[in-house]
Amino acid sequence: MGWGLAMTAPRWLLALDFGGTKLSAALVEAGARRLRRWRARRSIPSPPGADARYDQSTLLALADELLAGERPRAIGVSFGGPVNADAGLVILSHHVRGWENIPLRDQLQARFGRPVSMDNDANAAALGEWKFGAGRVGTGHVASLLYVTVSTGVGGGWILDGRIYRGADSLAGEIGHTIVEPDGPICICGRRGCVESLAAGPNFARRTRERLMAEPAAGAVLRELVSGNLEAVTAEHVARAAEAGDELAREVLVEAARALGFGLGTAITLMNPQRVVLGGGVTKSGELWWRTVREAARANALRVPEMTVEIVPAALEDDAPLWGAVALAEELL
């Protein structure tokens, strides 16, 4: 075999998640009637300054540890950045250097000698939620689902009739780069006023810091949470302060949630999904955030009685991309 893997009957699906700040690997039993339970799972943070070589070697070591000499039956991969799923090619990572034009699928197939399917993390999470999480309805699934992750960035994935819809150039679902405020802040994509530039955690934390520096008498609760160190303000601090009644924090939180909801309303009008699922760390920002998102989405969507789309939290939380990798591996069987 050449890779130290025993010649045993393959029983396991191997799921890999190359996240921007975290690396995860997991095993589930191939062909199990009811998934949703890991046979084994490991996750470690990716340190600042890590590169593609570090990510690959570290995640392969985790996979070998979990497999313990066995072979996987198939491998699914979620990658935190744009990919060409058909070609099995990583286009780039916005968070980790060295990933430009990497043939990850072929590398993994050569490494393990098993079939590999891969997609970006938003598409993978959408598929994971559709199959194992918030996309379930009784014993079946919704016909169409938009998954949106709101974290260090804002990304999305579409599931139509049980399949990932990637678009002509594998760019479908980029809701984070739809414009909601044409004169708004500059986005990482180079344009102004994208959903991501307003709604992603680091961006509305930055907006909070700007407000705190400009308004020294405001944000008492926020200032206390970070002991006066404004550079330490995160989206989590803003959410906690807003819940405690800090008016500045509430204003910034509502502004970010409204931008996301506005973008969702446009997507709902265009594609009319049966369900919208929101995941990522920012979605843990509390009831005010959720209410504002839903209200803004309703206000910007086509107002007809037939529009019955639900906006719900992700059921799989941070593991949605990893479960999506499981679903990708299952499709190879």
N, C-alpha and C positions, 0 to 999 in steps of 0.2 A: 504493500500500500504506500509506503514512503512517508506517511504522516503519523505513524504510531497509533492508528485506529484499528481496532479489532474487527475481524471478519464475522460480525454477528448480524442477525437479521435486523434491519433498521426498524426501530420502534418509535423514534422521536422526531418531532418537528422542532427545528432550531430557529428561534426568532432572535434577530439582532436589531438593536436600535442605536444608530449613530446620531445622538443628539448633540446640539451645540454646546451644552454644558454638562451632559451626562451620557454615559455609555451603559447599555443594558443588554443582557443576554438571558434567554429563558428557554426551557424545554417544555413541551406538552406531548401527550401521547398521540401518535398518529392514528386517526380513525376513531378516536374516542367519541362516544355518543354525545356526551355533554362536556364541553370544555369549560373555560372560566376558572380552571384551577391549574396552577403551575406544577409541573413535576419538580422543577428547580428553577431558581431565578437569582441573578446577581446583577447589581447595579453599582457603579462607582462614578463619582464626579470627574469630569475632565478638567484638569487644572488650567488656570490662565496661561496662555502662551503655548498650549498643546498644538501639535500639527497633525496632518493626516497620518504620518508614519506612526506617531504615538497612538492615535485613535485605533488604527488597524491592529497594531501589535497587541495593544491592551485588550481590545474586544475579542481577538482571536484567542488570547490566553484565557479569558473568561469562558469562552465557548468550550475550549478543550477541558477546562476544569469541570464544567457541567456535564460534558459528554462522558468523561471518565473512561476513555478508551473505546466507547461505542461510536457508531456512525449515525448521523441523522438521516432520516428518510428524504427530507427536503428542507430547504432553508428559505426563510422570508426575511427581508431586510427593509427597515424604515431608515431613511436618511434625512437628516436635518438640513435640507437645501434642495435646490433644483436638480432634477435628474431627468435623463431620457430613459424612461422605463423600458421601452421596447428594445433599446440598444444595451441596457444594463450599464449605463454610463452616468457617473456623477459629473454634473456640469461644474458646480462649485459649491462651496460652503460660505455663507455670509459671516460665520463666526470662527471657523478654524481654517488656518492657512494650509495650502498644499494640496487641496482637493480638486484642483482644476483638471477636468477631462480625465478622470480616473475610471478605468473599466472594472468597476468593483464586482459586478456579477461574474465576469470571467475569472477574476482573481479568486473569488470564493469557490467557484465551481472547480477550479484547478486545485485549490487547497483541500477541499473536502471530497471531491469526486461525486458530488450530488447536485441535483438541479437547484437553481436559485432564482427567486423572483424578488424584485425590489421596486420601491417607489419612494417618493418624498414623504416626509413625516405627516404632512397634512392629509394627503391621500390615504396613507396607511391608517391614520387615526380615524378617518371617515369610514373606511372599510371595517375597521375593528369595532367601532361603535355601531355600525349598521348590523354587523353579524352577531356580536356578542353583548352589546350594550344598549344604548338608548334608541337604537333603531328597531328593536324588537317590539312586536305587537301581538300579544297572546302567543300562539305557536308559530307566528310568521314574522314578517318584517315590513316596515314601511316601504312604499314603492320608490320614493325619492327622498334624499336626505342631503342637507348641506351641513358639513362639519366645519366649525371655525375655531381655531386655537388662538387665544389671546394671552400672550406671555411676553417674552423679550421681543417678539414680533407678532404680526397678525397674519395667519395663513388660513387657507380653506381648502376643502376637498368636496367633490360632488359624487354621490352615489345615485345612479339612475338605473332602475330595474335590476338592482343587485350587482352592478358593475361600476368600477371607477370610471368616471368621465374625465379624460385628460385634456381634451381639446386637440386641435390640429398640431400645435407645437408643444404639447405637454405643459401648457401654462394655464389651463382652466382652474378656477378656484382662487385666484390671487386677489381675494377681496381686500386684503390689506393695502393693495395699491390701486384701489378705486378712490377717486377724489371726492371728498365731502366738503372741503373748504378751500376753494381755489387760491385764496390769498393766505393760506395757513402756513405752518412751519415746513421747512424743507425736509423731505423724506430721504431715506437711504437710497431710494431709486433715482433721486435727482429732481423729482417734481415737488410741488407744494400741496399740502393739505390732504395727503392720503390718509386713509383710516389708520394705518400703522403709525404715522407720525403723530397722531393725536391719542390713540387708544391703547397702544402697547405700553406695558408697565414702565420701562425705562423712560419713555417719552413723556408720560404724564407725571412721572416723578420729577423729571427735569422741569416741566412746567410749574410744578409745585415749588421747587427751589427758586425759580425765577420770581414767583409771586412772593415768597417769603423774604427774599432780598429786597424786593421793591416795596414791601409793606411791613416794615419792622414792628408795627403794633399788632399785626394779625397773626393767626396761627399759633396761639399759645399752646394748645394741646400737642400739636405737631412738634413744636420746638422742644417741649418737655420729653417727648418720646425719643428724640435723637440727642438729648442733652445739649441742645444748642448747636450741634454740628450739622449744618444744613446739607453738606455734601453726603451725609449718610442717609438722607431721605430716600426711601424706596416706595414702590406702589403699595406694599403691605402697610407701611407706616401711614400712608395717606388714607387707606381704607379703615385702619383702626382709629385714626383721629376723626374721620368722618362719622364713624359709628358713635364716637364719644361726644359728638356735637360740635366739633371744630368747624366753623363756618367756611374758612378758606379751603380746608380739605374737602368739604362737601361740594363746594363750587367746582373745584378741579376734577373731582371724581365724576360729578354729573356731566361736565364738559366732555370728558373722555368717553363715558358711557353713551352719551348722546351721539357722538361721532360714530361709534361702532354701530349703534342702532340705526342711524341714518344709512350707513352702508348696507346693513342687513335688509332694510326696507327696499333698497334698490334691487338687491339680489332676489328677494322674494317676489317682487313685481316682475322681474325678468324671467325667472325660471319656475316660480310657483312650487317649491318643494313641499312635501307633506310635513316634514319636520326639520327644524334647525337645531343643531346640537352645539353647545358652546363648551369648550374645554380650555385648559391652561390656567396658570396661577392667578391671573387677574380676575378670573370668574369667581374667585373666592373672596371678592371684595365686599360682599354683603348684600342685604336686601335692597338698599337704595340703588346700588349699581344695577342689579337685575331689573328692578322696576323701571329705571330710566332707559335701559336698553330696549326693553319690550315696548315701552311707550313711544320711543323714538322710531322703532321699526314700524309700529302700527301707523304712526303719523306719516311716514314716508313711503309706505306700501300703497298699492292700489286699493282704494276703499270700496270693496264690494262684499256683499254678504257671503259669497261663495269662497272667499279667501279664508281658509281655516287653519293655516300653518301654525304649528306650535314652536315655541322657542324654549328649549329645555337644557338643563345641565348635562354634561357628559356623565355617563354611568361608570365608565372605566377610569376616569380621572387621568392621572399622569401615565397610566399604562396603556392608554388607547393606541399610541403608535406601535407598541410592542405586540398588542393583540391584533393589530392590523398586519404586522409581519407574520403572525401565525396564520391569519386568513390568506395571505399571499402564498404561504407555503402549502396550505391545504389545496389551493387551486392547482398546484402542480401535480397532485396525486391523480 
